[in-house]
């Protein structure tokens, strides 16, 4: 598929095969943004040392990124509703590139914080629109697999981008890592420029209309469930460096190994999730994956309480638990987007945009709650906080389950 005067409209939907290259092009941008949004978790110690702040303060770089994304994404969607989608996606990546270049050169913590705010604005423009384009041009029966390609970009970021960036930071400097993300984003922008045709915008809605469309009861329940589940999952992921160090010991190479394991298994889960969503539906797939995440985080919390002596046994146990959490968490985004896009009576474009905000709201809560637990000096508190969030998510999902009508007697 080549760039030019061709305009793809959301209503055309020519099938998964015909748009596969387009989906992978969009996924490359998601990979760059996913790497950046998660890379701070692997650089906490280096950033804290380099900018003379605590690990907890460095963790708030993740929180601020997530809060800005959650708040700004729906506002930006309303403000840019009339923009042609290719122009919008390229503009978003341009903002994102500038943000990472600024972050790489940041002389102080406040400057780096400002760069994270700018990066969040670029991400908030890109990801919801990339997902909306994907959903709108894919046939309903293949929607899960189409979504999985974009979600796979985020999972691949966790599998490859975050471990590679963490290793670069460990061997050289966290600044070089952010510079590498900027270069990756430039590659993604060039791919979009040359590989993505013009895509017509969807019907324009004002911000108030978007919020009203997002107030659909089933959408609200799905958003709350997703925010809580993301809070539970990311409470562990953001602070995996101090968690792994406290539970099993090891240095930068060991941490990179755990991040790689988490990311690779999440990538596997993402593609399994696409087929599961098409076969069983988004809600069933989401419930099964959420149960897997809960099982994993409870086991990590038990490991934290038992606190075995550092050694190969503890390292293997933690690795197995990361596999469980990784595969399960990889299924969640695809299942959730499939579930959201299929809610009757809801505007799927608006719902998908708000769903991205709910994910980053959960990420923000995770950064703040996990930071508070670590500031109190407790890995146990960190782990049980994750358990609490995931348990609440499953409770909301269970209480909101559709009830079968009982026959009249």
C-alpha positions, 0 to 999 in steps of 0.5 A: 500500500503506497501513499498518494491521493488515495483516501481510505474511508472507515466504512469501506472495510475491505478485509483483514488481508487487504489492510494487513500492511496498513495495520503493521505500519500503524503497529510500528508507531505503537511499538515506538510509543509503547517502548517510551511509555514503559521504558522508565520502569527499567531506568528508574535507578539510573534516572534517580542517580543521574538527576539526584532524586529518589526512585519513588520520584523517578517513578512519578515520571510514569505517573505524570505521563499516564495522567496527561495521556488519560486527561488529554486524549479525549480532549485532543480527539475533539480538537482534531476531529476534522483532521485527515488521519494520516496528517494527524498520526504524523503530527502526533509522532512529530510531537513525540519525537521532539519530546524524546529529544528534549528528554535525552538532553534534559539537564534537570528533573523538571525538564525531564518531567516537561518532556514526559508531558509532551510525549504523553500528548503525542501518544494521546493523539496517536494511539486512539486514532491508530486503533480507531482506524484499525477497528473501522476498516476491519470486518467484524468477524476478523476484528480481534486479529486486526486489533491484535496487530496494533496491540502487538506493537505495544506488546512487542515494545515490552518484549524488545524495546524495553529490555533493549532500552534498559540494557542500553541505559545500564551499559551507557546512559538513560539519555542514550535510551531516550535518544534511541526511542526518538530515532525509532519514532523517526523510522515509524514516521517515515514508514507512515509517510510512505506506507499509509494512504490518506484516511478520511476522518470519522464524523466530528463530535464535540467534547461534550458529545464525546463524553455523553457517548462515553457515558453508556453504562456498559462502556463505563463498566468496561472502562472501570474494569480496565483501569483497575486491572491496569493499575494492578498489572502496572503496580508490579511492572513499573517497579519490577527493578526494585521488586526483582532486586528485593526478591531474588537479587541480581543486577542489570542483566538479570533485570533485563532478562525479566523484562524480556521474559515479561515482554515476550510472553505478553507478545504471545498473549497478544496474538493468542488474545486476537484469536480468543476474542474472535472465537469466544468474544471480548468479554469472555477472553478478558475475564479469563485473562484477568483471572490469570493476572490475579493468579500471578500477582497473588503468587508474587505477593506470597513469594514476597511474604515468604522471601526465600533466600536469593538463589536460582530457585527463587529466580526461577519461581519469579520467572514462572510467575512473570510468564503467567502474568505476561501471557495473561496481560498480553491478552487483555488489550486485544480482548478489551478493545474487541469488547468495547468496539462491540457494545451495542448503542455505543460510539466505538471510536469514542469508546476506544479513545476513552479506553486508552485513557482508562488504561493510562489512568490505571498506569497513573494510579499504579505509579502513585500507589506503587511509589507510596508503597516503596516510599514506606519501604515495603515490597510486601505492600507493593505486591498486595496493592497489585492484588487489591486492584486486580481483585477489584477489577474482577469483582466489577466485571463479575457484578456487571455480568449480563444476567439471563432473563428468567422465564415467567412462571 
